[in-house]
């Protein structure tokens, strides 16, 4: 699953944003640090469209503290240079 998140991070394409947002709540068994979900937040930051930003804001209300913290960190960062 983490390879999928890596792919979203690498492709920098806004078309999968709705899919990435839906996957934010997916729990990967054994991923106690929520690397999968946090990479999805990073992918949304890299895409940096209004819809992607809304997805990060949604993640900032996650039930999981690590996901919330990651989302909050990305919300205060500058947009990526390619945005």
N, CA, C and O atoms as a Maestro MAE file, in Angstrom:
{
 s_m_m2io_version
 :::
 2.0.0
}

f_m_ct {
 s_m_title
 :::
 protein
 m_atom[332] {
  # First column is atom index #
  i_m_mmod_type
  r_m_x_coord
  r_m_y_coord
  r_m_z_coord
  i_m_residue_number
  s_m_chain_name
  s_m_pdb_residue_name
  s_m_pdb_atom_name
  i_m_atomic_number
  :::
  1 25 0.810 -1.190 0.000 1 A "UNK " " N  " 7
  2 3 0.000 0.000 0.000 1 A "UNK " " CA " 6
  3 2 0.861 1.266 0.000 1 A "UNK " " C  " 6
  4 15 0.524 2.270 -0.626 1 A "UNK " " O  " 8
  5 25 1.964 1.186 0.710 2 A "UNK " " N  " 7
  6 3 2.815 2.372 0.778 2 A "UNK " " CA " 6
  7 2 3.380 2.716 -0.602 2 A "UNK " " C  " 6
  8 15 3.628 3.886 -0.895 2 A "UNK " " O  " 8
  9 25 3.584 1.707 -1.446 3 A "UNK " " N  " 7
  10 3 4.065 1.960 -2.807 3 A "UNK " " CA " 6
  11 2 3.043 2.775 -3.600 3 A "UNK " " C  " 6
  12 15 3.416 3.583 -4.451 3 A "UNK " " O  " 8
  13 25 1.771 2.567 -3.324 4 A "UNK " " N  " 7
  14 3 0.730 3.352 -3.980 4 A "UNK " " CA " 6
  15 2 0.836 4.807 -3.547 4 A "UNK " " C  " 6
  16 15 0.750 5.717 -4.371 4 A "UNK " " O  " 8
  17 25 1.021 5.017 -2.256 5 A "UNK " " N  " 7
  18 3 1.184 6.388 -1.753 5 A "UNK " " CA " 6
  19 2 2.433 7.028 -2.364 5 A "UNK " " C  " 6
  20 15 2.420 8.208 -2.713 5 A "UNK " " O  " 8
  21 25 3.504 6.252 -2.493 6 A "UNK " " N  " 7
  22 3 4.722 6.767 -3.132 6 A "UNK " " CA " 6
  23 2 4.450 7.177 -4.572 6 A "UNK " " C  " 6
  24 15 4.944 8.204 -5.036 6 A "UNK " " O  " 8
  25 25 3.669 6.379 -5.271 7 A "UNK " " N  " 7
  26 3 3.344 6.699 -6.667 7 A "UNK " " CA " 6
  27 2 2.568 8.004 -6.753 7 A "UNK " " C  " 6
  28 15 2.857 8.841 -7.609 7 A "UNK " " O  " 8
  29 25 1.583 8.188 -5.871 8 A "UNK " " N  " 7
  30 3 0.839 9.448 -5.865 8 A "UNK " " CA " 6
  31 2 1.764 10.624 -5.579 8 A "UNK " " C  " 6
  32 15 1.607 11.703 -6.150 8 A "UNK " " O  " 8
  33 25 2.710 10.410 -4.707 9 A "UNK " " N  " 7
  34 3 3.670 11.459 -4.366 9 A "UNK " " CA " 6
  35 2 4.569 11.787 -5.558 9 A "UNK " " C  " 6
  36 15 4.918 12.947 -5.777 9 A "UNK " " O  " 8
  37 25 4.938 10.772 -6.319 10 A "UNK " " N  " 7
  38 3 5.849 10.952 -7.448 10 A "UNK " " CA " 6
  39 2 5.186 11.532 -8.691 10 A "UNK " " C  " 6
  40 15 5.826 12.279 -9.431 10 A "UNK " " O  " 8
  41 25 3.926 11.208 -8.936 11 A "UNK " " N  " 7
  42 3 3.333 11.606 -10.218 11 A "UNK " " CA " 6
  43 2 2.879 13.063 -10.260 11 A "UNK " " C  " 6
  44 15 2.800 13.645 -11.341 11 A "UNK " " O  " 8
  45 25 2.581 13.661 -9.113 12 A "UNK " " N  " 7
  46 3 2.212 15.069 -9.056 12 A "UNK " " CA " 6
  47 2 1.150 15.395 -10.098 12 A "UNK " " C  " 6
  48 15 1.350 16.254 -10.957 12 A "UNK " " O  " 8
  49 25 0.025 14.704 -10.012 13 A "UNK " " N  " 7
  50 3 -1.077 14.857 -10.950 13 A "UNK " " CA " 6
  51 2 -2.344 15.108 -10.139 13 A "UNK " " C  " 6
  52 15 -2.617 14.390 -9.178 13 A "UNK " " O  " 8
  53 25 -3.109 16.110 -10.517 14 A "UNK " " N  " 7
  54 3 -4.289 16.443 -9.730 14 A "UNK " " CA " 6
  55 2 -5.476 15.508 -9.966 14 A "UNK " " C  " 6
  56 15 -6.424 15.526 -9.180 14 A "UNK " " O  " 8
  57 25 -5.455 14.706 -11.005 15 A "UNK " " N  " 7
  58 3 -6.594 13.834 -11.293 15 A "UNK " " CA " 6
  59 2 -6.906 12.833 -10.185 15 A "UNK " " C  " 6
  60 15 -8.085 12.561 -9.959 15 A "UNK " " O  " 8
  61 25 -5.922 12.263 -9.476 16 A "UNK " " N  " 7
  62 3 -6.282 11.303 -8.433 16 A "UNK " " CA " 6
  63 2 -6.614 11.935 -7.074 16 A "UNK " " C  " 6
  64 15 -6.773 11.212 -6.091 16 A "UNK " " O  " 8
  65 25 -6.722 13.257 -6.998 17 A "UNK " " N  " 7
  66 3 -6.979 13.897 -5.704 17 A "UNK " " CA " 6
  67 2 -8.207 13.320 -5.004 17 A "UNK " " C  " 6
  68 15 -8.118 13.016 -3.815 17 A "UNK " " O  " 8
  69 25 -9.360 13.151 -5.682 18 A "UNK " " N  " 7
  70 3 -10.509 12.566 -4.975 18 A "UNK " " CA " 6
  71 2 -10.208 11.167 -4.413 18 A "UNK " " C  " 6
  72 15 -10.663 10.821 -3.323 18 A "UNK " " O  " 8
  73 25 -9.454 10.384 -5.151 19 A "UNK " " N  " 7
  74 3 -9.081 9.045 -4.685 19 A "UNK " " CA " 6
  75 2 -8.154 9.130 -3.479 19 A "UNK " " C  " 6
  76 15 -8.308 8.380 -2.515 19 A "UNK " " O  " 8
  77 25 -7.205 10.034 -3.537 20 A "UNK " " N  " 7
  78 3 -6.279 10.211 -2.414 20 A "UNK " " CA " 6
  79 2 -7.062 10.623 -1.167 20 A "UNK " " C  " 6
  80 15 -6.814 10.107 -0.078 20 A "UNK " " O  " 8
  81 25 -8.000 11.545 -1.324 21 A "UNK " " N  " 7
  82 3 -8.795 12.002 -0.184 21 A "UNK " " CA " 6
  83 2 -9.601 10.853 0.406 21 A "UNK " " C  " 6
  84 15 -9.670 10.709 1.627 21 A "UNK " " O  " 8
  85 25 -10.210 10.032 -0.447 22 A "UNK " " N  " 7
  86 3 -10.982 8.876 0.062 22 A "UNK " " CA " 6
  87 2 -10.080 7.898 0.799 22 A "UNK " " C  " 6
  88 15 -10.513 7.262 1.760 22 A "UNK " " O  " 8
  89 25 -8.831 7.771 0.363 23 A "UNK " " N  " 7
  90 3 -7.907 6.809 0.970 23 A "UNK " " CA " 6
  91 2 -7.314 7.304 2.292 23 A "UNK " " C  " 6
  92 15 -6.682 6.528 3.008 23 A "UNK " " O  " 8
  93 25 -7.508 8.574 2.623 24 A "UNK " " N  " 7
  94 3 -6.927 9.108 3.850 24 A "UNK " " CA " 6
  95 2 -7.362 8.349 5.098 24 A "UNK " " C  " 6
  96 15 -6.603 8.254 6.063 24 A "UNK " " O  " 8
  97 25 -8.579 7.809 5.085 25 A "UNK " " N  " 7
  98 3 -9.102 7.089 6.251 25 A "UNK " " CA " 6
  99 2 -8.759 5.602 6.242 25 A "UNK " " C  " 6
  100 15 -9.102 4.886 7.182 25 A "UNK " " O  " 8
  101 25 -8.090 5.130 5.198 26 A "UNK " " N  " 7
  102 3 -7.777 3.709 5.096 26 A "UNK " " CA " 6
  103 2 -6.672 3.353 6.091 26 A "UNK " " C  " 6
  104 15 -5.636 4.016 6.143 26 A "UNK " " O  " 8
  105 25 -6.896 2.322 6.865 27 A "UNK " " N  " 7
  106 3 -5.900 1.868 7.840 27 A "UNK " " CA " 6
  107 2 -5.172 0.652 7.290 27 A "UNK " " C  " 6
  108 15 -5.793 -0.371 7.004 27 A "UNK " " O  " 8
  109 25 -3.880 0.759 7.144 28 A "UNK " " N  " 7
  110 3 -3.046 -0.335 6.674 28 A "UNK " " CA " 6
  111 2 -2.615 -1.146 7.889 28 A "UNK " " C  " 6
  112 15 -2.006 -0.618 8.819 28 A "UNK " " O  " 8
  113 25 -2.934 -2.413 7.871 29 A "UNK " " N  " 7
  114 3 -2.582 -3.276 8.992 29 A "UNK " " CA " 6
  115 2 -1.067 -3.270 9.202 29 A "UNK " " C  " 6
  116 15 -0.296 -3.462 8.261 29 A "UNK " " O  " 8
  117 25 -0.659 -3.050 10.440 30 A "UNK " " N  " 7
  118 3 0.757 -3.041 10.779 30 A "UNK " " CA " 6
  119 2 1.438 -1.694 10.593 30 A "UNK " " C  " 6
  120 15 2.606 -1.538 10.948 30 A "UNK " " O  " 8
  121 25 0.727 -0.724 10.043 31 A "UNK " " N  " 7
  122 3 1.287 0.613 9.824 31 A "UNK " " CA " 6
  123 2 0.913 1.505 11.012 31 A "UNK " " C  " 6
  124 15 0.101 2.422 10.891 31 A "UNK " " O  " 8
  125 25 1.516 1.216 12.142 32 A "UNK " " N  " 7
  126 3 1.173 1.909 13.378 32 A "UNK " " CA " 6
  127 2 1.550 3.385 13.367 32 A "UNK " " C  " 6
  128 15 0.998 4.171 14.137 32 A "UNK " " O  " 8
  129 25 2.475 3.764 12.511 33 A "UNK " " N  " 7
  130 3 2.878 5.165 12.405 33 A "UNK " " CA " 6
  131 2 2.160 5.893 11.270 33 A "UNK " " C  " 6
  132 15 2.447 7.058 10.993 33 A "UNK " " O  " 8
  133 25 1.228 5.206 10.616 34 A "UNK " " N  " 7
  134 3 0.400 5.792 9.559 34 A "UNK " " CA " 6
  135 2 1.228 6.406 8.432 34 A "UNK " " C  " 6
  136 15 0.900 7.477 7.922 34 A "UNK " " O  " 8
  137 25 2.304 5.715 8.050 35 A "UNK " " N  " 7
  138 3 3.150 6.188 6.943 35 A "UNK " " CA " 6
  139 2 2.344 6.337 5.662 35 A "UNK " " C  " 6
  140 15 2.503 7.314 4.931 35 A "UNK " " O  " 8
  141 25 1.478 5.363 5.391 36 A "UNK " " N  " 7
  142 3 0.652 5.410 4.185 36 A "UNK " " CA " 6
  143 2 -0.166 6.694 4.163 36 A "UNK " " C  " 6
  144 15 -0.131 7.438 3.183 36 A "UNK " " O  " 8
  145 25 -0.893 6.953 5.226 37 A "UNK " " N  " 7
  146 3 -1.777 8.110 5.283 37 A "UNK " " CA " 6
  147 2 -0.987 9.421 5.246 37 A "UNK " " C  " 6
  148 15 -1.408 10.390 4.614 37 A "UNK " " O  " 8
  149 25 0.141 9.442 5.918 38 A "UNK " " N  " 7
  150 3 0.957 10.655 5.951 38 A "UNK " " CA " 6
  151 2 1.579 10.941 4.586 38 A "UNK " " C  " 6
  152 15 1.754 12.104 4.221 38 A "UNK " " O  " 8
  153 25 1.912 9.902 3.835 39 A "UNK " " N  " 7
  154 3 2.414 10.111 2.469 39 A "UNK " " CA " 6
  155 2 1.298 10.636 1.569 39 A "UNK " " C  " 6
  156 15 1.549 11.430 0.663 39 A "UNK " " O  " 8
  157 25 0.081 10.197 1.818 40 A "UNK " " N  " 7
  158 3 -1.036 10.725 1.036 40 A "UNK " " CA " 6
  159 2 -1.201 12.223 1.297 40 A "UNK " " C  " 6
  160 15 -1.462 12.993 0.373 40 A "UNK " " O  " 8
  161 25 -1.049 12.627 2.547 41 A "UNK " " N  " 7
  162 3 -1.119 14.055 2.875 41 A "UNK " " CA " 6
  163 2 0.013 14.799 2.149 41 A "UNK " " C  " 6
  164 15 -0.202 15.886 1.613 41 A "UNK " " O  " 8
  165 25 1.195 14.219 2.135 42 A "UNK " " N  " 7
  166 3 2.328 14.836 1.437 42 A "UNK " " CA " 6
  167 2 2.040 14.953 -0.063 42 A "UNK " " C  " 6
  168 15 2.395 15.951 -0.689 42 A "UNK " " O  " 8
  169 25 1.402 13.940 -0.631 43 A "UNK " " N  " 7
  170 3 1.052 13.990 -2.060 43 A "UNK " " CA " 6
  171 2 0.060 15.120 -2.315 43 A "UNK " " C  " 6
  172 15 0.176 15.832 -3.313 43 A "UNK " " O  " 8
  173 25 -0.910 15.289 -1.424 44 A "UNK " " N  " 7
  174 3 -1.864 16.392 -1.579 44 A "UNK " " CA " 6
  175 2 -1.155 17.737 -1.486 44 A "UNK " " C  " 6
  176 15 -1.484 18.666 -2.223 44 A "UNK " " O  " 8
  177 25 -0.201 17.843 -0.600 45 A "UNK " " N  " 7
  178 3 0.566 19.098 -0.492 45 A "UNK " " CA " 6
  179 2 1.328 19.372 -1.780 45 A "UNK " " C  " 6
  180 15 1.392 20.511 -2.243 45 A "UNK " " O  " 8
  181 25 1.890 18.350 -2.340 46 A "UNK " " N  " 7
  182 3 2.669 18.538 -3.572 46 A "UNK " " CA " 6
  183 2 1.767 18.972 -4.733 46 A "UNK " " C  " 6
  184 15 2.183 19.758 -5.584 46 A "UNK " " O  " 8
  185 25 0.542 18.463 -4.764 47 A "UNK " " N  " 7
  186 3 -0.398 18.819 -5.839 47 A "UNK " " CA " 6
  187 2 -0.912 20.246 -5.646 47 A "UNK " " C  " 6
  188 15 -0.977 21.019 -6.602 47 A "UNK " " O  " 8
  189 25 -1.271 20.588 -4.432 48 A "UNK " " N  " 7
  190 3 -1.607 21.941 -3.998 48 A "UNK " " CA " 6
  191 2 -2.659 22.647 -4.852 48 A "UNK " " C  " 6
  192 15 -2.483 23.809 -5.218 48 A "UNK " " O  " 8
  193 25 -3.742 21.955 -5.169 49 A "UNK " " N  " 7
  194 3 -4.918 22.605 -5.756 49 A "UNK " " CA " 6
  195 2 -5.892 22.886 -4.619 49 A "UNK " " C  " 6
  196 15 -5.672 22.442 -3.492 49 A "UNK " " O  " 8
  197 25 -6.954 23.610 -4.898 50 A "UNK " " N  " 7
  198 3 -7.939 23.878 -3.853 50 A "UNK " " CA " 6
  199 2 -8.484 22.572 -3.291 50 A "UNK " " C  " 6
  200 15 -8.616 22.422 -2.076 50 A "UNK " " O  " 8
  201 25 -8.799 21.631 -4.169 51 A "UNK " " N  " 7
  202 3 -9.328 20.338 -3.720 51 A "UNK " " CA " 6
  203 2 -8.300 19.583 -2.870 51 A "UNK " " C  " 6
  204 15 -8.664 18.957 -1.875 51 A "UNK " " O  " 8
  205 25 -7.036 19.637 -3.251 52 A "UNK " " N  " 7
  206 3 -5.982 18.972 -2.482 52 A "UNK " " CA " 6
  207 2 -5.823 19.624 -1.109 52 A "UNK " " C  " 6
  208 15 -5.654 18.931 -0.106 52 A "UNK " " O  " 8
  209 25 -5.876 20.944 -1.064 53 A "UNK " " N  " 7
  210 3 -5.783 21.655 0.210 53 A "UNK " " CA " 6
  211 2 -6.964 21.291 1.102 53 A "UNK " " C  " 6
  212 15 -6.799 21.100 2.306 53 A "UNK " " O  " 8
  213 25 -8.154 21.194 0.514 54 A "UNK " " N  " 7
  214 3 -9.333 20.772 1.282 54 A "UNK " " CA " 6
  215 2 -9.130 19.374 1.853 54 A "UNK " " C  " 6
  216 15 -9.574 19.087 2.965 54 A "UNK " " O  " 8
  217 25 -8.461 18.501 1.096 55 A "UNK " " N  " 7
  218 3 -8.155 17.157 1.588 55 A "UNK " " CA " 6
  219 2 -7.202 17.186 2.770 55 A "UNK " " C  " 6
  220 15 -7.360 16.420 3.721 55 A "UNK " " O  " 8
  221 25 -6.215 18.066 2.710 56 A "UNK " " N  " 7
  222 3 -5.284 18.209 3.841 56 A "UNK " " CA " 6
  223 2 -6.043 18.724 5.062 56 A "UNK " " C  " 6
  224 15 -5.819 18.257 6.178 56 A "UNK " " O  " 8
  225 25 -6.927 19.673 4.851 57 A "UNK " " N  " 7
  226 3 -7.739 20.196 5.956 57 A "UNK " " CA " 6
  227 2 -8.599 19.092 6.562 57 A "UNK " " C  " 6
  228 15 -8.766 19.024 7.780 57 A "UNK " " O  " 8
  229 25 -9.141 18.233 5.713 58 A "UNK " " N  " 7
  230 3 -9.919 17.094 6.201 58 A "UNK " " CA " 6
  231 2 -9.039 16.184 7.055 58 A "UNK " " C  " 6
  232 15 -9.462 15.725 8.116 58 A "UNK " " O  " 8
  233 25 -7.825 15.925 6.597 59 A "UNK " " N  " 7
  234 3 -6.894 15.076 7.349 59 A "UNK " " CA " 6
  235 2 -6.509 15.716 8.679 59 A "UNK " " C  " 6
  236 15 -6.158 15.011 9.625 59 A "UNK " " O  " 8
  237 25 -6.569 17.035 8.759 60 A "UNK " " N  " 7
  238 3 -6.218 17.710 10.012 60 A "UNK " " CA " 6
  239 2 -7.259 17.470 11.102 60 A "UNK " " C  " 6
  240 15 -7.062 17.856 12.254 60 A "UNK " " O  " 8
  241 25 -8.366 16.831 10.732 61 A "UNK " " N  " 7
  242 3 -9.408 16.467 11.700 61 A "UNK " " CA " 6
  243 2 -9.481 14.953 11.903 61 A "UNK " " C  " 6
  244 15 -10.456 14.443 12.454 61 A "UNK " " O  " 8
  245 25 -8.458 14.246 11.462 62 A "UNK " " N  " 7
  246 3 -8.418 12.787 11.594 62 A "UNK " " CA " 6
  247 2 -8.495 12.366 13.057 62 A "UNK " " C  " 6
  248 15 -8.094 13.109 13.952 62 A "UNK " " O  " 8
  249 25 -9.006 11.184 13.282 63 A "UNK " " N  " 7
  250 3 -9.029 10.615 14.635 63 A "UNK " " CA " 6
  251 2 -7.624 10.228 15.088 63 A "UNK " " C  " 6
  252 15 -7.378 10.060 16.282 63 A "UNK " " O  " 8
  253 25 -6.704 10.087 14.137 64 A "UNK " " N  " 7
  254 3 -5.330 9.668 14.446 64 A "UNK " " CA " 6
  255 2 -4.428 10.893 14.598 64 A "UNK " " C  " 6
  256 15 -4.309 11.709 13.685 64 A "UNK " " O  " 8
  257 25 -3.808 11.004 15.745 65 A "UNK " " N  " 7
  258 3 -2.979 12.167 16.059 65 A "UNK " " CA " 6
  259 2 -1.842 12.377 15.057 65 A "UNK " " C  " 6
  260 15 -1.591 13.510 14.645 65 A "UNK " " O  " 8
  261 25 -1.153 11.306 14.660 66 A "UNK " " N  " 7
  262 3 -0.029 11.458 13.726 66 A "UNK " " CA " 6
  263 2 -0.488 12.012 12.379 66 A "UNK " " C  " 6
  264 15 0.223 12.800 11.755 66 A "UNK " " O  " 8
  265 25 -1.660 11.606 11.936 67 A "UNK " " N  " 7
  266 3 -2.196 12.123 10.668 67 A "UNK " " CA " 6
  267 2 -2.567 13.594 10.836 67 A "UNK " " C  " 6
  268 15 -2.271 14.415 9.968 67 A "UNK " " O  " 8
  269 25 -3.212 13.924 11.949 68 A "UNK " " N  " 7
  270 3 -3.572 15.325 12.216 68 A "UNK " " CA " 6
  271 2 -2.334 16.210 12.249 68 A "UNK " " C  " 6
  272 15 -2.305 17.276 11.634 68 A "UNK " " O  " 8
  273 25 -1.316 15.762 12.969 69 A "UNK " " N  " 7
  274 3 -0.085 16.554 13.079 69 A "UNK " " CA " 6
  275 2 0.574 16.767 11.721 69 A "UNK " " C  " 6
  276 15 1.032 17.865 11.406 69 A "UNK " " O  " 8
  277 25 0.615 15.704 10.921 70 A "UNK " " N  " 7
  278 3 1.216 15.811 9.590 70 A "UNK " " CA " 6
  279 2 0.433 16.796 8.730 70 A "UNK " " C  " 6
  280 15 1.019 17.645 8.059 70 A "UNK " " O  " 8
  281 25 -0.882 16.680 8.754 71 A "UNK " " N  " 7
  282 3 -1.712 17.595 7.972 71 A "UNK " " CA " 6
  283 2 -1.498 19.039 8.421 71 A "UNK " " C  " 6
  284 15 -1.357 19.940 7.594 71 A "UNK " " O  " 8
  285 25 -1.475 19.249 9.731 72 A "UNK " " N  " 7
  286 3 -1.268 20.606 10.242 72 A "UNK " " CA " 6
  287 2 0.089 21.163 9.806 72 A "UNK " " C  " 6
  288 15 0.200 22.342 9.469 72 A "UNK " " O  " 8
  289 25 1.118 20.314 9.813 73 A "UNK " " N  " 7
  290 3 2.444 20.750 9.368 73 A "UNK " " CA " 6
  291 2 2.415 21.180 7.903 73 A "UNK " " C  " 6
  292 15 3.002 22.199 7.538 73 A "UNK " " O  " 8
  293 25 1.732 20.404 7.069 74 A "UNK " " N  " 7
  294 3 1.685 20.740 5.642 74 A "UNK " " CA " 6
  295 2 0.828 21.972 5.377 74 A "UNK " " C  " 6
  296 15 1.077 22.699 4.416 74 A "UNK " " O  " 8
  297 25 -0.174 22.216 6.212 75 A "UNK " " N  " 7
  298 3 -1.009 23.396 6.007 75 A "UNK " " CA " 6
  299 2 -0.257 24.693 6.273 75 A "UNK " " C  " 6
  300 15 -0.589 25.725 5.690 75 A "UNK " " O  " 8
  301 25 0.744 24.661 7.135 76 A "UNK " " N  " 7
  302 3 1.493 25.891 7.422 76 A "UNK " " CA " 6
  303 2 2.733 26.040 6.546 76 A "UNK " " C  " 6
  304 15 3.361 27.099 6.539 76 A "UNK " " O  " 8
  305 25 3.091 24.992 5.809 77 A "UNK " " N  " 7
  306 3 4.239 25.089 4.897 77 A "UNK " " CA " 6
  307 2 3.882 25.926 3.686 77 A "UNK " " C  " 6
  308 15 2.718 26.080 3.317 77 A "UNK " " O  " 8
  309 25 4.918 26.452 3.092 78 A "UNK " " N  " 7
  310 3 4.738 27.146 1.825 78 A "UNK " " CA " 6
  311 2 4.305 26.144 0.768 78 A "UNK " " C  " 6
  312 15 4.672 24.971 0.841 78 A "UNK " " O  " 8
  313 25 3.534 26.587 -0.208 79 A "UNK " " N  " 7
  314 3 3.199 25.683 -1.304 79 A "UNK " " CA " 6
  315 2 4.464 25.240 -2.029 79 A "UNK " " C  " 6
  316 15 5.457 25.968 -2.046 79 A "UNK " " O  " 8
  317 25 4.436 24.066 -2.618 80 A "UNK " " N  " 7
  318 3 5.623 23.593 -3.343 80 A "UNK " " CA " 6
  319 2 5.933 24.541 -4.508 80 A "UNK " " C  " 6
  320 15 5.043 25.228 -5.009 80 A "UNK " " O  " 8
  321 25 7.178 24.570 -4.926 81 A "UNK " " N  " 7
  322 3 7.605 25.475 -5.996 81 A "UNK " " CA " 6
  323 2 6.870 25.234 -7.299 81 A "UNK " " C  " 6
  324 15 6.674 26.158 -8.089 81 A "UNK " " O  " 8
  325 25 6.463 23.991 -7.527 82 A "UNK " " N  " 7
  326 3 5.802 23.680 -8.799 82 A "UNK " " CA " 6
  327 2 4.318 24.023 -8.768 82 A "UNK " " C  " 6
  328 15 3.633 23.842 -9.775 82 A "UNK " " O  " 8
  329 25 3.801 24.513 -7.642 83 A "UNK " " N  " 7
  330 3 2.363 24.824 -7.555 83 A "UNK " " CA " 6
  331 2 2.038 26.108 -8.280 83 A "UNK " " C  " 6
  332 15 0.879 26.523 -8.311 83 A "UNK " " O  " 8
  :::
 }
 m_bond[331] {
  # First column is bond index #
  i_m_from
  i_m_to
  i_m_order
  :::
  1 1 2 1
  2 2 3 1
  3 3 4 2
  4 3 5 1
  5 5 6 1
  6 6 7 1
  7 7 8 2
  8 7 9 1
  9 9 10 1
  10 10 11 1
  11 11 12 2
  12 11 13 1
  13 13 14 1
  14 14 15 1
  15 15 16 2
  16 15 17 1
  17 17 18 1
  18 18 19 1
  19 19 20 2
  20 19 21 1
  21 21 22 1
  22 22 23 1
  23 23 24 2
  24 23 25 1
  25 25 26 1
  26 26 27 1
  27 27 28 2
  28 27 29 1
  29 29 30 1
  30 30 31 1
  31 31 32 2
  32 31 33 1
  33 33 34 1
  34 34 35 1
  35 35 36 2
  36 35 37 1
  37 37 38 1
  38 38 39 1
  39 39 40 2
  40 39 41 1
  41 41 42 1
  42 42 43 1
  43 43 44 2
  44 43 45 1
  45 45 46 1
  46 46 47 1
  47 47 48 2
  48 47 49 1
  49 49 50 1
  50 50 51 1
  51 51 52 2
  52 51 53 1
  53 53 54 1
  54 54 55 1
  55 55 56 2
  56 55 57 1
  57 57 58 1
  58 58 59 1
  59 59 60 2
  60 59 61 1
  61 61 62 1
  62 62 63 1
  63 63 64 2
  64 63 65 1
  65 65 66 1
  66 66 67 1
  67 67 68 2
  68 67 69 1
  69 69 70 1
  70 70 71 1
  71 71 72 2
  72 71 73 1
  73 73 74 1
  74 74 75 1
  75 75 76 2
  76 75 77 1
  77 77 78 1
  78 78 79 1
  79 79 80 2
  80 79 81 1
  81 81 82 1
  82 82 83 1
  83 83 84 2
  84 83 85 1
  85 85 86 1
  86 86 87 1
  87 87 88 2
  88 87 89 1
  89 89 90 1
  90 90 91 1
  91 91 92 2
  92 91 93 1
  93 93 94 1
  94 94 95 1
  95 95 96 2
  96 95 97 1
  97 97 98 1
  98 98 99 1
  99 99 100 2
  100 99 101 1
  101 101 102 1
  102 102 103 1
  103 103 104 2
  104 103 105 1
  105 105 106 1
  106 106 107 1
  107 107 108 2
  108 107 109 1
  109 109 110 1
  110 110 111 1
  111 111 112 2
  112 111 113 1
  113 113 114 1
  114 114 115 1
  115 115 116 2
  116 115 117 1
  117 117 118 1
  118 118 119 1
  119 119 120 2
  120 119 121 1
  121 121 122 1
  122 122 123 1
  123 123 124 2
  124 123 125 1
  125 125 126 1
  126 126 127 1
  127 127 128 2
  128 127 129 1
  129 129 130 1
  130 130 131 1
  131 131 132 2
  132 131 133 1
  133 133 134 1
  134 134 135 1
  135 135 136 2
  136 135 137 1
  137 137 138 1
  138 138 139 1
  139 139 140 2
  140 139 141 1
  141 141 142 1
  142 142 143 1
  143 143 144 2
  144 143 145 1
  145 145 146 1
  146 146 147 1
  147 147 148 2
  148 147 149 1
  149 149 150 1
  150 150 151 1
  151 151 152 2
  152 151 153 1
  153 153 154 1
  154 154 155 1
  155 155 156 2
  156 155 157 1
  157 157 158 1
  158 158 159 1
  159 159 160 2
  160 159 161 1
  161 161 162 1
  162 162 163 1
  163 163 164 2
  164 163 165 1
  165 165 166 1
  166 166 167 1
  167 167 168 2
  168 167 169 1
  169 169 170 1
  170 170 171 1
  171 171 172 2
  172 171 173 1
  173 173 174 1
  174 174 175 1
  175 175 176 2
  176 175 177 1
  177 177 178 1
  178 178 179 1
  179 179 180 2
  180 179 181 1
  181 181 182 1
  182 182 183 1
  183 183 184 2
  184 183 185 1
  185 185 186 1
  186 186 187 1
  187 187 188 2
  188 187 189 1
  189 189 190 1
  190 190 191 1
  191 191 192 2
  192 191 193 1
  193 193 194 1
  194 194 195 1
  195 195 196 2
  196 195 197 1
  197 197 198 1
  198 198 199 1
  199 199 200 2
  200 199 201 1
  201 201 202 1
  202 202 203 1
  203 203 204 2
  204 203 205 1
  205 205 206 1
  206 206 207 1
  207 207 208 2
  208 207 209 1
  209 209 210 1
  210 210 211 1
  211 211 212 2
  212 211 213 1
  213 213 214 1
  214 214 215 1
  215 215 216 2
  216 215 217 1
  217 217 218 1
  218 218 219 1
  219 219 220 2
  220 219 221 1
  221 221 222 1
  222 222 223 1
  223 223 224 2
  224 223 225 1
  225 225 226 1
  226 226 227 1
  227 227 228 2
  228 227 229 1
  229 229 230 1
  230 230 231 1
  231 231 232 2
  232 231 233 1
  233 233 234 1
  234 234 235 1
  235 235 236 2
  236 235 237 1
  237 237 238 1
  238 238 239 1
  239 239 240 2
  240 239 241 1
  241 241 242 1
  242 242 243 1
  243 243 244 2
  244 243 245 1
  245 245 246 1
  246 246 247 1
  247 247 248 2
  248 247 249 1
  249 249 250 1
  250 250 251 1
  251 251 252 2
  252 251 253 1
  253 253 254 1
  254 254 255 1
  255 255 256 2
  256 255 257 1
  257 257 258 1
  258 258 259 1
  259 259 260 2
  260 259 261 1
  261 261 262 1
  262 262 263 1
  263 263 264 2
  264 263 265 1
  265 265 266 1
  266 266 267 1
  267 267 268 2
  268 267 269 1
  269 269 270 1
  270 270 271 1
  271 271 272 2
  272 271 273 1
  273 273 274 1
  274 274 275 1
  275 275 276 2
  276 275 277 1
  277 277 278 1
  278 278 279 1
  279 279 280 2
  280 279 281 1
  281 281 282 1
  282 282 283 1
  283 283 284 2
  284 283 285 1
  285 285 286 1
  286 286 287 1
  287 287 288 2
  288 287 289 1
  289 289 290 1
  290 290 291 1
  291 291 292 2
  292 291 293 1
  293 293 294 1
  294 294 295 1
  295 295 296 2
  296 295 297 1
  297 297 298 1
  298 298 299 1
  299 299 300 2
  300 299 301 1
  301 301 302 1
  302 302 303 1
  303 303 304 2
  304 303 305 1
  305 305 306 1
  306 306 307 1
  307 307 308 2
  308 307 309 1
  309 309 310 1
  310 310 311 1
  311 311 312 2
  312 311 313 1
  313 313 314 1
  314 314 315 1
  315 315 316 2
  316 315 317 1
  317 317 318 1
  318 318 319 1
  319 319 320 2
  320 319 321 1
  321 321 322 1
  322 322 323 1
  323 323 324 2
  324 323 325 1
  325 325 326 1
  326 326 327 1
  327 327 328 2
  328 327 329 1
  329 329 330 1
  330 330 331 1
  331 331 332 2
  :::
 }
}
